[in-house]
Amino acid sequence: MVITELPVTLQLPVSRAPRSTGVHVSSIIRCIAVEAKILTIEDREDLSLVDVSQQDWWDGLDEVSKLRIAIGLAWEEWYLGQLEDVVDHPGEMCVEGIYMTHDGESLDLVITERGARHQILAVHEVKATYKSVNTVGDLSGQWMWQAQMMAYCRGLNCLTAYMHTLFLCGDYSWPIRPCLKKWRNDYTQQDIDDNWSVLRQYRDERI
């Protein structure tokens, strides 16, 4: 028996929606997180606010980062297909010169105490993470995720966002077991406005 290990090359996935050249909300959030030491040096892929070409970005990643992204994209693609009432990747938004692309959106039926019915628009974000369930807790301390969802809410003029998170290693207790969590986040308009003000001001000071 002869077993030979062969090299594997991961190609940049073809995006279903074009990504505009310019300042993206994900870049703003990443830069703020690095300055606030929320991200470690290992997470510092590219601290430019203006996105480089996707191919240049992909080629600059190490193999571990590419594999992590591939896992996240594969999970997102499969999982969004399970959500019957969610529109999958509705498209790119641009608000005050800042681009952003949410994973999904839905219309939620709300019934008031008096029985009145109305629908509200909601954002959906899908993550796959190596963070521990215990570290993330109730999601309130995850600034990057919260800032991202509130930015999307600003773009859609809504106050509700769902976070769907696959914890690949669960709580890291043995045996390792993945865990799926879903949270509904109901923000106030003040929450949305304050978050957007921080992101926009950061952009304005650095462009």
ABEGO torsion letter per residue (X at the ends): XBBBBBBBBBBBBBBABBBBBEBBAAAAAAAAAAAAGABBAAABABABABBBBAAAAAAABBAAAAAAAAAAAAAAAAAAAABAABBBGAEBBBBGGBBBBBABBBBBBBBBAAGBBBBBBBBBBBBBBABBAAAAEAGAABAAAAAAAAAAAAAAGBABBBBBBBBAAEAGBOBBBBBBBBBBBBBBAAAAAAAAAAAAAAAAAAX
